[in-house]
Structure formats: C-alpha cells, structure tokens
Amino acid sequence: MAKAKAVVATPVKESTRGRRVEVTGEVVANKMMKTISVLVFRTLKHDKYGKYVKKSSIIKAHDEKSEAKVGDTVVIYETRPLSKTKRWALSNVVNAAK
C-alpha cells in the first residue's frame, strides 16, 4: 500500500474572504442593549428620468462595547445575521457627538 502524503494547510489571509462592505452613517438611537440604529444615505439613479435621488435607511448594527452615542458618525460593516434585524456591526466611531 502506498503511503499518503501529508497535507499542509496554508494560512488564509483575511483579504481572501471577499470584499468588506462598509458604510458610514449617523447614530439615531442606542436604547437597545448592544445595538445601535444608524441612519445611512445613498444616491440612486432614477430609472426613467436619470436624476439622482437621495434615499435613506435605518440599519440596526451590533455595538459590543456600547461605545456609540446618539449623534455620532460611525462606520459599520456587513456581517452574518446576528438576530432577526441585525446584519451589521460597528467598526469604529469617526466623529463623536458633542
């Protein structure tokens, strides 16, 4: 019987997992435990008229250390589903509210 060769696992870099979707927004609520609500704006081109329209969404994001306060500008990134409505997590606080 032939001996099987040992398979050596190579370390996987973090960048090989795919691109990381990040958005910037303003915290509008932090009353939930370890969760913040972030107001995010985006621009979309209208199908018929071609005009750019500003749309907004309120996204629930996971804040493990409860460091974000209302009025802060934060960066959040997309992650696996953490609850029924949470699919984002806090990356960092860009500007703290006064």
C-alpha distance (Angstrom), angle and dihedral (degrees) to the residues before:
residue distance angle dihedral
M1 . . .
A2 3.81 . .
K3 3.77 118.2 .
A4 3.79 115.9 -115.5
K5 3.78 115.6 -122.1
A6 3.77 117.8 -117.9
V7 3.78 113.4 -107.5
V8 3.77 113.0 -135.5
A9 3.79 115.1 -152.5
T10 3.78 114.5 -139.0
P11 3.79 118.0 -143.6
V12 3.79 113.8 -103.1
K13 3.79 118.0 -132.7
E14 3.79 119.5 -133.6
S15 3.80 91.6 -119.8
T16 3.82 92.0 63.5
R17 3.81 92.1 69.6
G18 3.80 90.9 77.4
R19 3.75 135.2 -98.8
R20 3.78 118.7 -36.6
V21 3.79 113.0 -129.0
E22 3.80 109.1 -140.9
V23 3.79 129.3 176.7
T24 3.79 133.6 -178.5
G25 3.79 123.0 -135.1
E26 3.79 147.4 144.1
V27 3.80 124.3 -92.9
V28 3.81 110.2 -119.4
A29 3.83 99.4 172.1
N30 3.80 137.8 17.1
K31 3.81 102.7 168.0
M32 3.81 94.9 114.5
M33 3.79 120.8 85.0
K34 3.85 110.2 -95.9
T35 3.81 90.7 -14.6
I36 3.79 132.7 104.1
S37 3.79 131.0 -172.5
V38 3.79 112.3 -134.1
L39 3.81 125.2 -163.4
V40 3.81 109.2 -141.4
F41 3.82 126.1 -173.9
R42 3.78 125.8 -157.2
T43 3.80 135.1 172.8
L44 3.79 121.9 -127.8
K45 3.77 129.2 -174.7
H46 3.80 113.5 -121.2
D47 3.82 110.7 -118.7
K48 3.79 97.8 -136.9
Y49 3.80 105.6 28.4
G50 3.79 101.7 30.6
K51 3.79 92.9 -134.7
Y52 3.80 117.6 139.5
V53 3.81 111.1 -116.9
K54 3.80 124.5 -161.3
K55 3.81 112.1 -131.4
S56 3.79 128.6 -177.2
S57 3.79 135.8 -155.0
I58 3.77 134.3 -174.6
I59 3.79 109.7 -136.2
K60 3.81 126.3 -167.5
A61 3.81 111.9 -134.9
H62 3.80 133.3 -174.8
D63 3.83 114.5 -112.9
E64 3.81 106.5 -175.3
K65 3.83 97.4 -175.2
S66 3.84 96.6 34.1
E67 3.80 90.2 -125.3
A68 3.83 99.4 141.9
K69 3.80 118.8 87.8
V70 3.81 131.8 -167.2
G71 3.81 110.2 -74.8
D72 3.81 96.3 25.4
T73 3.79 120.1 131.2
V74 3.80 108.2 -129.9
V75 3.80 141.3 178.8
I76 3.81 115.3 -133.4
Y77 3.80 129.8 -175.1
E78 3.78 133.2 -153.5
T79 3.80 117.2 -103.6
R80 3.79 140.6 163.8
P81 3.82 116.9 -62.6
L82 3.80 107.9 -75.4
S83 3.81 96.8 178.6
K84 3.80 140.2 -17.3
T85 3.81 93.0 -65.2
K86 3.84 105.1 14.4
R87 3.80 117.3 95.0
W88 3.81 99.5 140.9
A89 3.82 135.4 68.4
L90 3.80 133.5 -156.9
S91 3.80 114.6 -100.4
N92 3.80 101.1 178.6
V93 3.79 144.8 -37.1
V94 3.81 110.7 -104.7
N95 3.83 101.1 -176.2
A96 3.78 123.9 11.7
A97 3.81 118.2 -140.9
K98 3.78 118.1 -113.6
